């Protein structure tokens, strides 16, 4: 009765149920228990851009091999400055075409941020301070192949550029064949009196291997569903693609005989080329997040053991990755080469090693989440999950077909969405938790701000200005690797004088005391400018001192490529140490 009365009350008041259940509704209706094909993704991006024109702009980075647009959305609050004037985060998904929910996670991020602006204080502040670049699918051809063609959970990882995988002078001439027409590439089985497999007596959906000392089982596995299309005696050895976009970036690129899938030379793939060009053209990017699947991992660090990253950088990476592991249950913080496998020419090695950007890869979904239990990931657990929670919807029943070479065979197994992707009903939480980690990453990108300021009358009628510049964030303004390899510009502090004033000397000091020695750079030909080659470290601070001749106010401006630009006007009048007046973190260059 109580439930009936509540229903009548809601209907009588005309309350929108969906709106009542959503604390901060979006202007765009999107669901995340769903995988978006390329056209749906494009439409959703256009809808979001039209609904939030003050926050989003949409453009094409370039074209894929098949001519599809690689969409880029820029999220920026124009009232706090143009996107290039702010420290920026680059968030990308789906560089591997079959890793579907990477795109949904990026879509979720855009959707959640836009609907939250002005309503959730922490997200609003983050959006005011930062800018964001989103590429939901950097491999639209591989993604479209998964939707449109018969495939497995593992294809199409790369793209559709013709490749001679078996080195016979022909290209893509022997790919898999969907013999039963169900849209999945599964397994082929044939009766064989000496075969070492048998149908499971308790569950004929499965074949089981017989023990070596038992009688033959009567069945043999022929391999993946397909035909020997080129007559060379092999099946499915040269299908579409056969390369890996995430091995095509310049840092530590290695040729095919060392790194499978690397292709002919770095950035030979148009999708990788336009991605790299965009990132290189935007030095304000200080954070990169790339979404993949699967395994439940927050990956950091070098792809190869011989790449030795500076200790401070590694400690920060580990600290942040561990925070991600804490935020996302059953995700592990892993050092890429040591805990997973070695890679050469991968994207996040490029963004860190060549561009000096703190970068992470999240491998979405983990079998540990099936029953929220690290121990329940075995074969029987997976079967129970598929039976009881997925209602057997991920099985392709065995069907007898006539094979041109093998005669009558059984074709069947599991569908292309049986693994790697989260079940749609479990996807939204995974999207949200990974999005939240990315927001943590974005919030910990460097941000310079003023600290203590002191002005005093010094000797020889000079004014002594001591100013503190702080970076309260975890990520330094210049990473250790970037400093070692001279990547990007150093930070700089400028002191601009007027009315005939001039800066006589400048440098760094250890404290605010007037007798503290000034460390003057050896190349101090321009004392009005102090270069900081080391940047400001993790949650760090640097004290600067200028000796100024004159009486007119001076303007201090600190410029950091990845930490932002701040500015303040300082009157030349004696003041004790005090916090500088709060101001915008980025200079408005509009």
Buried (B, 14 or more C-beta within 10 A) or exposed (E): EEEEEEEEEEEEEEEEEEEEEEEEBBEBEBEBEEBBBBEBBBEBBBBBBEBBEEBBBBEEBBBBBBEBBBBBBBBBBEEBBBBBBBBBBBBBBBBBBBBBBBBBBBBBBBBBBBBBBEEBEEBBEBBBBBBBBBBBBBBBBBBBBBBEBBBBBBBBBBBBBBBEBBEBEBEBBBBBBBBBEBBBBBBBBBEBEEBBBBBEEEEEBBBBEBEEEEEBBBBBBBEBBBBBBBEBEBBBBBBBBBBBBBBBBBBBBBEEEEBEBBBEEBBBBBBBBBBBEBBBEBBBBBBBBBBBBBBBBBBBBBBBEEBEBBEBBBEBBBBBBBBBBEBBBBBBBBBBBEEBEBBBBBBBBBBBBBBBBBBBBBBBBBBBBBBEEBEBBEEEBBBBBBBEEBEEEBBBBBBEBEBEEBEEBBBBBBBBBBBBBBBBEBBBBBBBBBBBBBBBBBBBBBBBBBBBBBBBEBEEEBBBBBBBBBBBBBBBBBBBBBBEEEBBBBBBBBBBBEEEBEBBBBBBBEEBEBEBEBEBBEEEEEBBBBBBEBBBBBEBBBBBBBBBBBEEBBEBBBBBBBBBBBBBEBEBEEEEEEEBEEEBBBBEEE
